[in-house]
Amino acid sequence: MKLPLQITFRDMPSSESVAREVREKADKLDEVYDGILGCRVAIASHSRRHHQGNVYRVRIEMTVPGGEVVFGREASEDHTHEDVYVAVRDAFDGARRLLHEHGAKQRGEVKTRVGPPHGKVARIFPESGYGFLEAEDGYDVYFHKNSVLNNGFSRLAVGTEVRYEEELGEKGPQASTVAIVGKGGHGHRAA
């Protein structure tokens, strides 16, 4: 990285051990893309209603030749992000994936795929109207209830197989036109 790393803590006290973890993970981003000019990491604590504890949101902004690559998700009800180290790990995993995709696009490498990607529902938050799919490659893809075809959001459960179109949203990969696989596209219904 050519410019220094900037780490900001919001709505929480600074932590040298968390900052050290961020520095270690940021150093490894150069393994994926060696043209990073700078990196800003913001870690925020978000109080959840109706539950004890906080969840953490990590936003990573990387300056690269020709622009920025940004990874971040809103704090969710995901219990794994009650641990700031897990939130940092997941954010850097997402940032590495985005940098890899950015580098591949710059090199003109295009993945050839037969048909739309498939995945399965990894986490779903019915009361909030969104969830995350686990892509075939193992990474998470955000989806909103409005992107599920045939008003199928209420039929989704963890493990439901879907096909979807993926696009790069402002906070990372997101799914559009999510369709339930099997039973003629009508999904799995409880007996």
N, C-alpha and C positions, 0 to 999 in steps of 0.2 A: 504494500500500500504506500502510495507516494505522499499522501497527506496524513496528518495525525488522526487517530480515531477520537471521536467525540462521544462521550457517554453522558446521558442526562437521566436523572431520576425524578419522576413526577409523582406527587401525592404519596411519597414514601421517603424515608431517610436514605441517604447514600450508603452504599455497602461496598467496602473494598473487596470482599470475597466475590460478590456478584460482578463487580467491575473487572476483576482478574479473569473470571470465567468468560466474560464478553471479549476481553482482549485476546484470550487464547483461541476462541472460536473465530474472531475476526481475522486473526493471523492465518487461519486455515482457508479463508475465502480465496486467498491468492492461488491456492492449489487448483481451484476451479476456473478462475479468470484472473489473469495476471495484470490486467489493465485498470484495476480499481484505483481511482485517483483520491478518493476519500470515503469515509464511512461515518455516519451518525447513527447512534443507537439510543432510542428513548425507551425507558422502562417505566411503566405506570402501574400503580396499584388502583384497583377498581373495587369498591365495596359492592357486594351483592345483596340484593334484597332477599328477605326470607331465608337466608342461609348464614351460617357463621363464616367468618374468614373473608379473605379477599382473593380475587383472581388477578393475574398479572397480564398486562398487554405489553408486547415488545414490538417496536417498529424499527426497521432497519432501512436506512436510506443510503444507497451506495452511488457515488458519482463515478461514472464511467465515460470514456470518450463518446461524445455525441449525446449525452443525456444522463438520466438517473434510472436506477433499478431500485424499486421500493417493495419491501415486504412488510406486512403488518395485518393483524386481524383485530377486530374489536374484542374486548373482553367478553367472554361468554360464560355460560353456566358449566363449562367444562371443568370438572373437579381436578383434572391433572394440572391445570394452570393455577391452582392454589399454591403450587410450589414454583417460586420464581426461577429456579434452575431448570425446571422442565419447560417453562414458558420460553426461557432463553434458548434452550436446546432446540425446541420446535421451530422457533423463529429463524434460527440460523440454518436449520435443515431446509426450510422454505426458501431462504435467501440463496443458499447454495444451488437449489434447483432452478430458481429464476436466473441466476448468473450463468448456469450451464446452458439454459435455453437461450439467453441473450447472446452468449458466445457462439452457439450453434447457428443462430440466425445471422450473425455477422459473418460467419464463414460460409454462409449459403447452404448449410446442411439442413435438409428438411426431412423430417420423419415421414416415412410412407406407412400408411395404415390402411387396412382394408376394413371399411365400415367405421361407424362411430365407436369411440372408446366405451369399454364396459367397466363397471365397478360395482361396489356394493355400498350400502348405507353403513357408515362407520359410527356416526353419532347423529341424533336427531333431537331437536328441541321444539316439539309441537306447539307449545304455548307461545313461543317466539316466532314461529313460522320459518325456521331454517334448519339446516343440518350440514353435515360433511360426508362426502363420499370418499371411499378409499379406492383410488385409481389402481389399474392393473400394475403400475410401476410402484405402488405402495405409498404414494403421497396423498395428502388430503386435498379435496376440491370442495369449496363452499358451494351450497345451492340454497336458493330461496323457494318458498312454497309456490310462488307464481311461475317458477320455471318448470314445475312438474306438469306434464301433459295430462289431459283428461281429468283435471281436478283430483289427481292421484295422491296428493300429499298425505291425506288421512290414511291411505293404505300402506304407507311406508313404515318400515320398522328396521331396527338394526339387523343387518344381514341381507336385506332385500337386494336382489340383483337388478341393476339398471344399466341402460345405455344413455349416453348424453353427449352433447357438444360442449367442448371446453373453450373458454376464452380467458384472456388475461384481464382480470378486473383491477381496480385501483389498489386492492389489497392482496393480490395474488390470484391464483387460478380459481375460476368459478365456472360452474356448470350451467348451461342453458338447455332448454328442450330435453329435460330428464324424462325418460320413459321406462316404465317397469318392464323387465324382461320376463317372458313366460306367460302362460295363460292368455295368449292373444293380446298381450300388452295391458291386460286388466289387473295384473298383480296378484298377490297372494291374499286371500281373504280368510279371516278366522272362521273356523267351523262352528 
